[in-house]
């Protein structure tokens, strides 16, 4: 695996000033296609040198938002600023951005070197100078020595790196990625996302990255903007979104989560005592009122014990069991809030697996349980 040069992780960006403006800014942007509204009143800013991911399910508006940054779509209402300059009505060629497409969009009849140098040559740079710049970027992405090959002679991961080199050789103010890993297998996706993150940090690139893959977003991002129904559902760091989801949708969408009914019995300072069936948990109450609430319980927060071994647990029954090498996955039926629900659980105990039909006592690790705000 090729690793790009590393750097010290980026710190908190300084406040915007005349010489340190947000790299990208959306001001109350709406995009309509006839009677259909794809993006509704979206506002955000992206600081220079950060990687921000637009995340969400299909049809949420994330790709439309990216295409508006690129100038491939025009806003219906609102303004877009890049480097503090209003580019709302400018064409794609006038915005100083480069885009890495899902399909890579490499010229099949051109060599790797010619593909990377193409934008510079079209922009008026002398061919020899453009090729020198292209060679430098190919070396940066770990493709030195492959300059004469055609795209068809490269693996999917190598083609992706060519597309990245072609984008960064233009030295854009903002680099855009549209579902860049969707054509790669699982192992290659992990490798290439590490490469992209290391490249972004080492060169302090400003990157806007679109994906529907939650794990991918958590792995590469300084910040994640989750979209749903054309609006921003939550905007924050990967840890904020995973550990402090702002809604039921976010809790269910960011990583696997079991949505469990509970009762907040009492509050004391920032903590509350929650009742989940027979189990009692002390958790940050996140300002919810006493009474019925919902908790987001991560699969690894569920502890399974034989009946009689776990005191104060919730009675359950194994519905499904799967061995995945380094862990077991289970579906467990429990009765909570007067109805039967199914919990998804993961455990590292692969030596003494439970089988379908086993009666178990279900407990919860408080550190991986969070309250869902009303």
N, C-alpha and C positions, 0 to 999 in steps of 0.2 A: 504494500500500500504506500502511496506517495503522500507525504505530509508537507503542507506548505509551511513557510516560516511562521513561528509563533510569536506572540507578543503578550505583554501584560494585559489582562482583561480590562476593558474600558470602564472608567469610573462614571460617576453621575455627571451628565452634561452640565455645563455652566449655563446660567440664564441667558436668554437670547439678547443680543446687542446688535448694533448696526453691522458689526463684522462677524457676528456669530448668530445668524438667523437660523430657524429651522430649515432643514434641507427640503422638506416637503410640508405643505400646509393645505388642509382642506377647510374651507369656510362655508358651512351650511350648504353642502353640495347635494343636489338631487338630480337623478338621471331618469328620464322617462322614455319609453318606446311606445309611442301612441298612448293608449289608455293604460298601459302597464308601467308601473313604477319599479325600477330595479334597485335604485338606491334612494333613500329618503333622508334628507337633512343631516348628512354626515359631516362631522367636524373632527379633525385631529391634526396633530403636528408630529413630525418625525425629526429628531435631532441628527445632526451631521455625525457620521461615523458609527451609527447604530444599525442593527438588523432588526427590522420590525416585520412581523408576519401578520398577514390578513388570513384569518382562519375561519372556517365555517363549512356547513354542509352545502351540497350542490344547490344552486339557485339562491344563495344568501346575498349575493351582490359583490363578493370579494374580487372576482375576475373583472367585473365591470369597473370597480374602483381602480384596480391596477391599470386597466386600459385607459381610464381617464387621466391617470398620472402620465402615461406614455403619450397621450395625445391621439390615441387611436379611437377614442370616443370623446365627444364633446359634452360638457355639462348642460343640463336643462336649466338649472338654477344654481347659483353659488359661484365661488371663486376657488382657483387652485394656484398656489404660489410655490415656486421652486427657487431656493436660495434667496427668498425675499422678493422675488420678481413675479408679478402676476402673469401667468402663462395661459390663462383660461382660454383665450381665443387663438393661441399660437398652435402651429402645426407640430406634428411629432418631430420633424427635423429641426425645429427651433427650440426644443426643450432641454437639450443637454442631458438626455437620459439614454440608457441602452437596455435592451430587453433580451433575456434568455427565454426562448419559447419552449413550450412543452415538447414540441416535435423536433427541437434543435434547429430546424430550418437551415441545414448546411447545404451548400451547392454540391451535388453528387459528382459532377464532372471536374471539380476543382480539387487541388491538393489541400492538405491541411494548412500549409503555409499560406496559400492563396486565399483560402476561406477566411483566415484570421486577418490578413492584410487588406481584404476587399474594401472594408469601410473607409480605411485611410486612403486607399488609391482613389476611390470614388470621390472622396472629399478633397482631392487635389494634391495629396502628398506624392513625392517622387517614389517610384516603385521600389528602388533599392532601400530608401529610408523606411518605407512602409514595411518591407520584409524584415529589416533589422528590428523594428519595433515588435513585429509579429513573433520573431524568433525569441525575443526576450520574454514575451508573455507566455509562449508555449513552454519555455523552460520553467517559468514560474508555476505553471499548473502541472508540471511533471511529464510533459510530452516532448521534451528535447529528443531529437533523433527520429521523430515520426513525421517530420515536415513534408516529406514527399508522398506520403500515403494518401489514398482516397478515403473519404468517410466510410465507404463500404468495407474497408479493410480494418476498421477499428471496432472495438467492443462498444457496447452502449455507454459504459462509464467514460471511455476515452472520447466518444463523440460529445458527451456532455461537457467535458473539459475543453474541447475545441470551441464549443458554443460560448463557454465562459470567457476563454481567452479572446475570442472575437469581440465580446462585449466590453471587456475591460481595456483592450488596446486603445479604445477611443477615449479613455480617461473621462468617463461621464461623471456628472455631478451625482447622479442617482442610478443605481443598477437595479433592474427589475427582474424577478424570477417568477414565471408562471408555471406552477406545478412541475418544477424541474426534474423531479425524481420519479414521476409516475410511470415512465417506460422501463424502469430498472427493476431487477429482482430484489428481494428483501436484503440480502447481504450487500449487494452493490449500493442500494439506497443508503444503508448505514455508512458505508465508506465515503460516498460522494458527499453526503450531508456534512460529514466531518471535514472534508476538504473545503467545502464552501465556507463553513464557519471559520476555519483557520485562515483562509484567504481574506475573508472579510475583516477579521481582527488584525491580521498582520499589515494590511494595506489601509486600515481604517476607512473602509468603503461604507457608503450609505446604501443600504440594501432594503428594498421592499419585496417581500417574499410571500407568494400565495400558495396555500396548500389546504387540503381538506383532512390531512393526516395529523391527528393530535400529537402523536409521539414525535413526529418530525418537527412540528412547531415548538414543542417543549425543548427539543435538543438543540436547535439552532438560534433561538431568538433572544434578544435583549428584552423585547416587549412583544406582546401578542394582542392584536385587536380582533376579538371574536365578533363575527357578524351573523345576524339571523334576520330573515325577512327584510333585507335591505337596510337594516339599522345596526348600530353598534350595540351589542349585548353586554360586553365588558371589555375594558382596556386596562392591561396591567402586565406585570412581569409574569413569567411562567409559574413561579412559586405562588404569587398572589392568586392566579386563576385556579391552580390546582388545590391549594390549601384554603382559600377564602372565596369560593364561588359566590357570585352576587345573585344567582337565581338557580332555580331547579334545572333550567336548560343548561347552564354552564356546568353545574355539578355533574350532570349526566353526560355532557358532551366531552369535557376535558378529562380524559382517562376514564377507565371503568369505575362506576360508582353504583352502589345499591341505595335506592331512595327508601328510607325506612321511617315509618310513623313512630313518634315518641311523644312524651309528655314532659314539658318543663315544669318541674314541681316548685322550685324556688331559685331565687337569684341572690348572689352575695358578691358585691363588687362586679368584676368582669366575668365571673364564673357562674354557672348554673348547674343544678342537679337535674339530670334528665333520666326518665324512666323509659326503658325499652323492654317491654314485656316484664320479665322478672329481673332483668339486669338494670343496674344503676350506674350512670356515668357522670363524671364531673368534666364539663367542657366550657370553653368561652361561649357566652350566650349570644353574642353578636347583636345585642339590643332587641332580640325577639321577646314578645310578651309571654308571661306565664300561661300555660295551657298547651293544647295540641300543637306540635311542630313537626317538621320533617328534618331528618338527618341524612347526610351523604356519607356512606360507609364504603371505604375502599376495600377491594377484595382481600388484600393482605392484612386488613384490620380484623378479619373474622377468624376467631379461634374455634376449632372444633375439638371437643373432648367426648369421651365415652360417657354415657348417662351415668351419673353418680360421681364422676370425677370432677366435673365443673360445678361449683356452687353458684347459685344465682344466675345460671345461664338460661337461655331460651331453648325450649325443647324443639328439636328439628329432626328431619329425615332426609337422608341422601337420595336425591333423584337422579344424579348423573355424576360420573367420575371419569377423569381422563388423566393419563400419565403423559407429561410433556418433557421428560428427561430430567430437568433440574427442579421441577415442581409439579404438584398435582392441582388440577382444577376440579371444582365441585359445584353443583347446583344443589341447594339445600332448601327444603320446604319448611317454613315456620309460620306460626300464626301470630300476627301483631295487629293491634288496632281492630280486632274483631274479624280479620280476614286473613286468608292464607296468601303469603307472598313467597317468591322464590329469590333466594340470595345467591350471588355468584361469589365464590370464595377461592383463594389461592393459598396453598401451604407449601413449605419446603420439605415437609416430611414425605419422602417418596419410598421409604423403607417399610412403613406400616400403613399402606393406603386403606382408605375406607371403601366400602362397596355399596352399590345401589341397594337401598332398603335399610341400611344401618340407621339406628336411632342415635342421635348425638345431642350434646349440649352446646349451644352456640354462645360464645362470648365475643366481646369487642375490645380492641385496643384503642383507647381514647385518642392517642396522638394522631390517628389516621381517620378520625371521625370529625365532621364539621357540621355546624348548624346551617341550614339553608334559610336565608332571610325570607320573610313573608313576601 
